[in-house]
Amino acid sequence: MPLYPLYALFFAEHGMSGAEISALFAVWSVTGLVAEVPSGALSDRFSRRRVLAAGGVLQAAAYVLWLLAPGFPGFAAGFVVWGVGTSLFSGTVEALVYEVLSAAEAADRYAGVRGLVTAAGHAAQVPSAAAATVLVATGGYTLVGWVSVGSCLAAAVLTVAFPDPPRAGPPDDGPDETAEDLTYWQTLRAGLAEAVGSRAVRGALLAAALVGGVDALEEYFPLIVGQQEAVALVAVPGLLVLVALAGAAGAALGGRAGVLRGRGLATLLLPAAAALLAAGHGGAVGLAALGTYYALQQCAQVVTDTRVQERLSGRARATSTSVSALGTELVALAVFATWGLGGTPAVAVGLLVLAPAVWWLLRRA
């Protein structure tokens, strides 16, 4: 998706201020707040692969809106559509990976596989950024946008070809009872009941929401890099690749860090906050600091995702996971507001505050 790493700059080119860009991101998050848990129940009730494909189609539709109606109303409408699409991905991917591994009696490998999946997503930005650099120079944002539409639709078609793994319920379920035997509303209630009914699950869900919500800062990476002195627009995609590769390395290490609990996660988040503070200095040092922050944050995110999946046992796994994603969207809104008011240093201070909270939640759980 070549437009993905550039859309903040795309908005800026069309006259959006920093505050307006933050408002657009807030629209995205608010849409996710509304759609998050209901879409998780859809994933539990119906085919996960078809739900994922629908999310790709909606993302393509969002790009079409941006291209045909550039300006704040069109951008906001696109983010509403994309927000619904994002909610279809959220919870579904984690549940799908865990169920595939469970079916192969390899659930203990979730952290490693989840880390590699996340790392692969970041690594995919290398060809994406290369394409974006060529496309921006050739046809500007319009060409980049239409190529992005095509790539999203192609991915949706490929997703439909994937098989759906079996969905086993908890040990006391009957041998022939699966998630498909429940109605949509029964699925929704079952997922919510597990999310709020267990202290261990609640602690893991909240910790994952805090760490995952900080990932919203990624939306500002193009601005953080692009606003540095002596950085030309055409160089931004290439520099973002370096940051993405750092995130990929951190996510890949999430498998080895998967055994970490509360105190171990705090040891990742505290230096991540320090690195984020240093990222504002600009130049090579600032870029290296931004990459270091992202690597540590992505590693911590894989670990908290693992804590969630290992503590869930019900049939409505995606619904329960979506409760954490709902919290993630709330934290993301706070990140957008914090960045709009105080920039990157303010977000770094917030991360310093979150580190002991994550430790306490997982320790208590």
KADA-V650338 format. One record per residue. N is the residue number from 0. RES is the residue in one letter. SS is DSSP state (~ for helix, > for strand, _ for the rest). PSI is psi in degrees with one decimal (* if undefined). Layout:
N/RES/SS/PSI ; N/RES/SS/PSI
This chain:
0/M/_/85.1 ; 1/P/_/-29.1 ; 2/L/_/-23.0 ; 3/Y/~/-50.4 ; 4/P/~/-2.1 ; 5/L/~/-2.0 ; 6/Y/~/-26.9 ; 7/A/~/-40.5 ; 8/L/~/-33.6 ; 9/F/~/-44.3 ; 10/F/~/-43.1 ; 11/A/~/-37.8 ; 12/E/~/-28.4 ; 13/H/_/22.2 ; 14/G/_/9.1 ; 15/M/_/132.4 ; 16/S/_/172.2 ; 17/G/~/-40.6 ; 18/A/~/-39.4 ; 19/E/~/-36.7 ; 20/I/~/-41.0 ; 21/S/~/-36.9 ; 22/A/~/-38.2 ; 23/L/~/-43.6 ; 24/F/~/-34.8 ; 25/A/~/-39.3 ; 26/V/~/-42.8 ; 27/W/~/-47.2 ; 28/S/~/-40.3 ; 29/V/~/-39.7 ; 30/T/~/-42.5 ; 31/G/~/-35.9 ; 32/L/~/-42.1 ; 33/V/~/-39.5 ; 34/A/~/-14.0 ; 35/E/~/-61.6 ; 36/V/~/-43.1 ; 37/P/~/-36.6 ; 38/S/~/-31.6 ; 39/G/~/-39.4 ; 40/A/~/-34.7 ; 41/L/~/-42.5 ; 42/S/~/-37.3 ; 43/D/~/-31.0 ; 44/R/~/-33.7 ; 45/F/_/-171.1 ; 46/S/_/124.0 ; 47/R/~/-40.1 ; 48/R/~/-35.3 ; 49/R/~/-33.9 ; 50/V/~/-43.2 ; 51/L/~/-40.7 ; 52/A/~/-40.1 ; 53/A/~/-36.8 ; 54/G/~/-39.1 ; 55/G/~/-38.9 ; 56/V/~/-40.5 ; 57/L/~/-35.9 ; 58/Q/~/-40.4 ; 59/A/~/-40.3 ; 60/A/~/-35.8 ; 61/A/~/-43.3 ; 62/Y/~/-39.4 ; 63/V/~/-43.0 ; 64/L/~/-42.8 ; 65/W/~/-39.6 ; 66/L/~/-36.8 ; 67/L/~/-22.3 ; 68/A/_/63.0 ; 69/P/_/136.5 ; 70/G/_/166.6 ; 71/F/~/-47.0 ; 72/P/~/-44.4 ; 73/G/~/-40.3 ; 74/F/~/-42.6 ; 75/A/~/-43.1 ; 76/A/~/-40.2 ; 77/G/~/-38.9 ; 78/F/~/-30.1 ; 79/V/~/-46.6 ; 80/V/~/-45.7 ; 81/W/~/-35.2 ; 82/G/~/-40.9 ; 83/V/~/-42.7 ; 84/G/~/-41.5 ; 85/T/~/-39.3 ; 86/S/~/-27.1 ; 87/L/~/-32.6 ; 88/F/~/-41.4 ; 89/S/_/128.5 ; 90/G/_/-37.4 ; 91/T/~/-45.7 ; 92/V/~/-47.6 ; 93/E/~/-44.4 ; 94/A/~/-40.2 ; 95/L/~/-46.7 ; 96/V/~/-45.4 ; 97/Y/~/-40.0 ; 98/E/~/-38.0 ; 99/V/~/-44.0 ; 100/L/~/-39.8 ; 101/S/~/-40.2 ; 102/A/~/-28.1 ; 103/A/_/10.2 ; 104/E/_/42.3 ; 105/A/_/36.1 ; 106/A/~/-26.6 ; 107/D/~/-9.1 ; 108/R/~/8.5 ; 109/Y/~/-46.4 ; 110/A/~/-45.5 ; 111/G/~/-44.3 ; 112/V/~/-43.0 ; 113/R/~/-40.4 ; 114/G/~/-41.5 ; 115/L/~/-38.1 ; 116/V/~/-45.1 ; 117/T/~/-42.5 ; 118/A/~/-40.0 ; 119/A/~/-37.7 ; 120/G/~/-40.9 ; 121/H/~/-42.0 ; 122/A/~/-29.6 ; 123/A/_/-15.9 ; 124/Q/~/-15.3 ; 125/V/~/-57.2 ; 126/P/~/-30.7 ; 127/S/~/-45.3 ; 128/A/~/-37.5 ; 129/A/~/-43.2 ; 130/A/~/-41.0 ; 131/A/~/-41.1 ; 132/T/~/-45.1 ; 133/V/~/-43.0 ; 134/L/~/-38.5 ; 135/V/~/-43.3 ; 136/A/~/-27.6 ; 137/T/~/-50.4 ; 138/G/~/13.1 ; 139/G/~/-165.8 ; 140/Y/~/-27.7 ; 141/T/~/-47.0 ; 142/L/~/-41.8 ; 143/V/~/-42.7 ; 144/G/~/-45.6 ; 145/W/~/-34.6 ; 146/V/~/-37.3 ; 147/S/~/-41.0 ; 148/V/~/-47.3 ; 149/G/~/-40.0 ; 150/S/~/-36.8 ; 151/C/~/-43.2 ; 152/L/~/-38.9 ; 153/A/~/-40.6 ; 154/A/~/-38.0 ; 155/A/~/-40.6 ; 156/V/~/-42.6 ; 157/L/~/-36.4 ; 158/T/~/-37.1 ; 159/V/~/-25.3 ; 160/A/_/-13.2 ; 161/F/_/147.5 ; 162/P/_/155.4 ; 163/D/_/128.1 ; 164/P/_/161.5 ; 165/P/_/150.3 ; 166/R/_/96.8 ; 167/A/_/143.8 ; 168/G/_/-173.5 ; 169/P/_/166.6 ; 170/P/_/-28.1 ; 171/D/_/3.2 ; 172/D/_/154.2 ; 173/G/_/158.0 ; 174/P/_/-24.4 ; 175/D/_/9.8 ; 176/E/_/125.3 ; 177/T/_/178.3 ; 178/A/~/-30.0 ; 179/E/~/-14.8 ; 180/D/~/-14.3 ; 181/L/_/150.4 ; 182/T/_/170.9 ; 183/Y/~/-46.4 ; 184/W/~/-34.2 ; 185/Q/~/-39.3 ; 186/T/~/-45.1 ; 187/L/~/-45.5 ; 188/R/~/-39.2 ; 189/A/~/-42.6 ; 190/G/~/-41.6 ; 191/L/~/-37.8 ; 192/A/~/-41.9 ; 193/E/~/-35.7 ; 194/A/~/-36.9 ; 195/V/~/-12.3 ; 196/G/~/-15.5 ; 197/S/_/129.4 ; 198/R/~/-38.2 ; 199/A/~/-42.2 ; 200/V/~/-43.9 ; 201/R/~/-45.2 ; 202/G/~/-42.9 ; 203/A/~/-40.9 ; 204/L/~/-42.0 ; 205/L/~/-41.1 ; 206/A/~/-42.8 ; 207/A/~/-36.1 ; 208/A/~/-41.7 ; 209/L/~/-47.7 ; 210/V/~/-42.5 ; 211/G/~/-33.9 ; 212/G/~/-33.2 ; 213/V/~/-23.7 ; 214/D/~/-13.9 ; 215/A/~/-21.9 ; 216/L/~/-22.8 ; 217/E/~/-29.9 ; 218/E/~/-21.3 ; 219/Y/~/-2.6 ; 220/F/~/-43.3 ; 221/P/~/-36.0 ; 222/L/~/-40.3 ; 223/I/~/-43.8 ; 224/V/~/-44.8 ; 225/G/~/-24.3 ; 226/Q/_/-3.0 ; 227/Q/_/149.7 ; 228/E/_/145.5 ; 229/A/_/20.2 ; 230/V/_/113.1 ; 231/A/_/156.5 ; 232/L/~/-43.4 ; 233/V/~/-17.1 ; 234/A/~/-15.4 ; 235/V/~/-47.9 ; 236/P/~/-41.0 ; 237/G/~/-39.8 ; 238/L/~/-35.9 ; 239/L/~/-29.6 ; 240/V/~/-41.5 ; 241/L/~/-41.0 ; 242/V/~/-42.0 ; 243/A/~/-40.2 ; 244/L/~/-35.3 ; 245/A/~/-42.0 ; 246/G/~/-38.6 ; 247/A/~/-42.4 ; 248/A/~/-42.3 ; 249/G/~/-42.5 ; 250/A/~/-40.9 ; 251/A/~/-33.0 ; 252/L/_/-8.7 ; 253/G/_/-28.8 ; 254/G/_/-43.8 ; 255/R/~/-32.0 ; 256/A/~/1.3 ; 257/G/~/-19.2 ; 258/V/~/-9.0 ; 259/L/_/143.1 ; 260/R/_/-152.3 ; 261/G/~/-51.3 ; 262/R/~/-40.3 ; 263/G/~/-38.4 ; 264/L/~/-36.8 ; 265/A/~/-35.4 ; 266/T/~/-18.8 ; 267/L/~/-40.4 ; 268/L/~/-34.0 ; 269/L/~/-49.7 ; 270/P/~/-26.6 ; 271/A/~/-42.4 ; 272/A/~/-40.7 ; 273/A/~/-41.3 ; 274/A/~/-37.9 ; 275/L/~/-37.1 ; 276/L/~/-39.5 ; 277/A/~/-18.3 ; 278/A/~/-18.5 ; 279/G/~/-2.7 ; 280/H/~/-17.5 ; 281/G/_/175.8 ; 282/G/~/-164.1 ; 283/A/~/-37.1 ; 284/V/~/-44.8 ; 285/G/~/-40.0 ; 286/L/~/-41.9 ; 287/A/~/-39.2 ; 288/A/~/-39.9 ; 289/L/~/-41.8 ; 290/G/~/-39.4 ; 291/T/~/-45.9 ; 292/Y/~/-47.2 ; 293/Y/~/-38.2 ; 294/A/~/-45.5 ; 295/L/~/-40.0 ; 296/Q/~/-40.8 ; 297/Q/~/-37.6 ; 298/C/~/-45.3 ; 299/A/~/-35.4 ; 300/Q/~/-40.2 ; 301/V/~/-41.7 ; 302/V/~/-46.5 ; 303/T/~/-35.7 ; 304/D/~/-38.8 ; 305/T/~/-42.0 ; 306/R/~/-37.3 ; 307/V/~/-52.9 ; 308/Q/~/-34.4 ; 309/E/~/-18.5 ; 310/R/~/-8.8 ; 311/L/_/145.2 ; 312/S/_/-9.2 ; 313/G/_/176.4 ; 314/R/_/-22.1 ; 315/A/_/57.0 ; 316/R/~/-43.7 ; 317/A/~/-35.6 ; 318/T/~/-47.2 ; 319/S/~/-42.8 ; 320/T/~/-34.7 ; 321/S/~/-24.1 ; 322/V/~/-41.3 ; 323/S/~/-41.2 ; 324/A/~/-32.1 ; 325/L/~/-44.7 ; 326/G/~/-35.3 ; 327/T/~/-41.5 ; 328/E/~/-36.3 ; 329/L/~/-42.9 ; 330/V/~/-38.1 ; 331/A/~/-40.7 ; 332/L/~/-40.9 ; 333/A/~/-37.8 ; 334/V/~/-44.2 ; 335/F/~/-44.2 ; 336/A/~/-41.8 ; 337/T/~/-43.7 ; 338/W/~/-39.6 ; 339/G/~/-31.2 ; 340/L/~/-39.9 ; 341/G/~/3.9 ; 342/G/~/-164.1 ; 343/T/~/-41.3 ; 344/P/~/-37.0 ; 345/A/~/-38.7 ; 346/V/~/-38.9 ; 347/A/~/-41.4 ; 348/V/~/-39.9 ; 349/G/~/-37.9 ; 350/L/~/-35.3 ; 351/L/~/-35.5 ; 352/V/~/-35.6 ; 353/L/~/-29.9 ; 354/A/~/-51.8 ; 355/P/~/-27.6 ; 356/A/~/-42.0 ; 357/V/~/-42.7 ; 358/W/~/-45.5 ; 359/W/~/-41.7 ; 360/L/~/-44.7 ; 361/L/~/-30.9 ; 362/R/~/-42.1 ; 363/R/~/-34.1 ; 364/A/_/*
